[in-house]
Amino acid sequence: MALTASTMLSLGTSAPDFQLPDVTTDKTISLASFTNKKALLVMFICRHCPFVKHVQSQLAQLGKDYEHSDLGIVAISANDVDNYPDDAPDLLKTMAAELDFKFPLCYDESQETAKNYTAACTPDFFLFNSTRQLVYRGQLDDSRPSNNQPVTGKDLRAAIDTILADKAIAGEQKPSIGCNIKWKPGNEPNYFG
């Protein structure tokens, strides 16, 4: 398990568009799917990662808590399923059903969407405002699988609530930490230096 931190993409970056299949409905999801929402949360997750497993109930709860709000949410898995079959679309569909996700879970087979977002780890979070400019990229909260901190989602929830209240997010943003995205051989992005 390689510990990897968020790339901390520059705040103000425009949300890259994408066209990805939702593993639960086979419907194509894109930025346009969320035009009626004031804010958009893009989460890169997977099924097998211990860091995602540690917070997956909180991710599901986020979906429930904000289901009827002005926040759009999409989760994306981009892992190489040839080498990590636990992250295959059919198993992602099972995960979404078991956790009762209230948001689409998409599969990024080409890994281009993950690259366009400079996603580095699972979980990795990107929060965009009404004009789809990046306003938060960082951790869910201080909890990690082995540090005995409660999983509350406090950092991400504070950022979401601030944006939904039409306020500016202030303060330090701590990078998310997780397993590295499992890139296909020869497909590793160049943003790691």
C-alpha positions as CSV (number, residue, x, y, z in Angstrom):
1,M,0.0,0.0,0.0
2,A,1.7,3.2,-1.2
3,L,0.8,6.3,0.8
4,T,0.1,9.0,-1.7
5,A,-1.1,12.6,-1.1
6,S,-3.3,14.8,-3.2
7,T,-1.5,16.9,-5.9
8,M,-3.2,20.0,-4.5
9,L,-4.3,21.2,-7.9
10,S,-4.3,25.1,-8.0
11,L,-7.4,26.7,-6.5
12,G,-9.4,28.4,-9.2
13,T,-8.8,25.7,-11.8
14,S,-11.8,25.0,-14.0
15,A,-13.4,21.6,-13.6
16,P,-12.4,19.4,-16.6
17,D,-15.3,18.0,-18.4
18,F,-15.8,14.2,-18.6
19,Q,-18.2,11.7,-20.2
20,L,-18.2,8.5,-18.0
21,P,-20.6,5.7,-17.5
22,D,-22.4,5.4,-14.1
23,V,-21.8,1.7,-13.1
24,T,-25.3,1.6,-11.5
25,T,-27.4,2.9,-14.4
26,D,-25.1,2.8,-17.5
27,K,-26.1,6.4,-18.0
28,T,-23.4,8.8,-19.2
29,I,-22.4,11.4,-16.6
30,S,-20.7,14.7,-17.4
31,L,-20.3,18.2,-16.0
32,A,-23.6,19.0,-17.7
33,S,-25.4,16.5,-15.5
34,F,-25.0,19.0,-12.6
35,T,-25.9,22.3,-14.3
36,N,-28.7,22.8,-11.8
37,K,-26.4,22.6,-8.8
38,K,-24.6,25.4,-7.1
39,A,-21.5,23.3,-6.2
40,L,-20.0,20.0,-7.4
41,L,-18.0,17.5,-5.5
42,V,-15.9,15.1,-7.6
43,M,-14.5,12.2,-5.5
44,F,-11.9,9.7,-6.8
45,I,-12.5,6.4,-4.9
46,C,-12.3,2.7,-5.5
47,R,-13.5,-0.5,-3.9
48,H,-10.4,-2.2,-2.6
49,C,-8.4,0.6,-1.0
50,P,-8.2,0.5,2.9
51,F,-8.4,4.3,3.0
52,V,-11.6,4.3,1.1
53,K,-13.0,1.4,3.1
54,H,-12.2,3.4,6.2
55,V,-14.4,6.4,5.1
56,Q,-16.9,4.7,2.8
57,S,-19.8,5.0,5.2
58,Q,-19.1,8.7,5.6
59,L,-19.0,9.1,1.8
60,A,-22.4,7.4,1.7
61,Q,-23.7,9.6,4.5
62,L,-22.5,12.7,2.6
63,G,-24.6,11.6,-0.3
64,K,-27.7,11.2,1.9
65,D,-27.1,14.5,3.9
66,Y,-26.7,16.6,0.7
67,E,-29.1,14.6,-1.6
68,H,-31.7,17.4,-1.6
69,S,-29.3,20.3,-1.5
70,D,-27.6,22.5,-4.1
71,L,-24.5,20.1,-4.1
72,G,-23.9,17.7,-7.0
73,I,-21.8,14.7,-6.2
74,V,-20.0,12.2,-8.5
75,A,-17.6,9.5,-7.5
76,I,-15.1,8.1,-10.1
77,S,-13.0,5.0,-10.0
78,A,-10.0,5.0,-12.4
79,N,-8.0,2.0,-11.2
80,D,-6.5,-0.5,-13.6
81,V,-8.9,-3.4,-13.3
82,D,-6.7,-5.9,-15.1
83,N,-4.3,-5.7,-12.1
84,Y,-6.9,-4.8,-9.5
85,P,-10.0,-6.8,-10.4
86,D,-11.7,-5.8,-7.1
87,D,-12.3,-2.4,-8.7
88,A,-14.1,-3.7,-11.8
89,P,-17.3,-2.0,-12.8
90,D,-19.6,-4.8,-11.7
91,L,-18.0,-4.9,-8.2
92,L,-18.2,-1.1,-8.0
93,K,-21.9,-1.5,-8.8
94,T,-22.2,-3.9,-5.8
95,M,-20.3,-1.4,-3.6
96,A,-22.7,1.4,-4.6
97,A,-25.7,-0.7,-3.8
98,E,-24.4,-2.0,-0.5
99,L,-23.5,1.5,0.7
100,D,-26.7,3.0,-0.8
101,F,-24.8,5.7,-2.6
102,K,-27.1,8.6,-3.6
103,F,-24.8,9.8,-6.3
104,P,-23.4,8.3,-9.5
105,L,-20.3,6.1,-9.3
106,C,-18.5,6.2,-12.6
107,Y,-15.8,4.1,-14.1
108,D,-12.9,5.9,-15.9
109,E,-11.5,3.1,-18.0
110,S,-9.1,5.3,-20.0
111,Q,-7.9,7.0,-16.8
112,E,-8.0,10.3,-18.8
113,T,-10.5,11.9,-16.4
114,A,-8.3,11.1,-13.4
115,K,-5.3,12.6,-15.2
116,N,-7.3,15.7,-16.2
117,Y,-8.1,16.3,-12.5
118,T,-4.6,15.4,-11.4
119,A,-6.1,12.8,-9.1
120,A,-3.4,11.0,-7.2
121,C,-4.9,8.9,-4.5
122,T,-8.1,7.2,-3.3
123,P,-9.9,9.0,-1.8
124,D,-9.2,12.3,-3.5
125,F,-11.7,15.2,-3.3
126,F,-12.3,18.2,-5.6
127,L,-15.0,20.8,-4.7
128,F,-16.1,23.3,-7.4
129,N,-18.3,26.4,-7.0
130,S,-21.2,27.5,-9.2
131,T,-18.8,28.6,-12.0
132,R,-17.0,25.2,-11.6
133,Q,-13.8,26.8,-10.3
134,L,-11.9,24.7,-7.8
135,V,-12.4,26.0,-4.2
136,Y,-11.3,23.0,-2.1
137,R,-9.1,20.0,-2.7
138,G,-8.0,18.1,0.4
139,Q,-8.9,15.7,3.0
140,L,-12.2,14.5,4.2
141,D,-11.0,14.8,7.8
142,D,-8.0,13.9,10.0
143,S,-9.0,10.2,10.3
144,R,-6.8,7.5,8.8
145,P,-7.2,3.7,9.1
146,S,-4.7,3.5,12.0
147,N,-4.8,6.8,13.9
148,N,-8.0,6.3,16.0
149,Q,-9.5,9.6,14.9
150,P,-13.2,9.5,14.3
151,V,-14.5,9.7,10.7
152,T,-16.6,12.8,10.7
153,G,-16.0,14.4,7.3
154,K,-15.5,17.7,9.1
155,D,-13.0,19.3,6.7
156,L,-14.9,18.5,3.5
157,R,-18.3,19.2,5.1
158,A,-17.1,22.6,6.3
159,A,-15.9,23.5,2.8
160,I,-19.2,22.3,1.3
161,D,-21.3,24.3,3.8
162,T,-19.2,27.4,3.2
163,I,-19.7,27.3,-0.6
164,L,-23.4,26.5,-0.3
165,A,-23.7,29.6,1.9
166,D,-22.0,31.7,-0.8
167,K,-18.9,32.4,1.3
168,A,-15.2,32.0,0.6
169,I,-13.3,29.1,2.0
170,A,-10.6,30.3,4.4
171,G,-7.8,28.5,6.1
172,E,-5.3,25.8,5.3
173,Q,-6.4,22.9,3.1
174,K,-4.7,19.6,4.1
175,P,-4.1,17.1,1.3
176,S,-6.0,13.9,1.2
177,I,-3.9,10.8,1.9
178,G,-4.6,7.3,0.5
179,C,-3.5,4.6,-1.8
180,N,-2.1,5.7,-5.1
181,I,-4.4,5.4,-8.1
182,K,-3.5,2.1,-9.8
183,W,-2.4,3.3,-13.2
184,K,-2.3,1.0,-16.2
185,P,1.3,0.1,-17.1
186,G,2.8,2.9,-19.2
187,N,-0.1,5.2,-18.4
188,E,1.3,6.9,-15.3
189,P,0.7,10.7,-15.4
190,N,3.7,13.1,-15.5
191,Y,2.4,15.3,-12.7
192,F,4.3,13.3,-10.1
193,G,7.6,14.9,-11.2
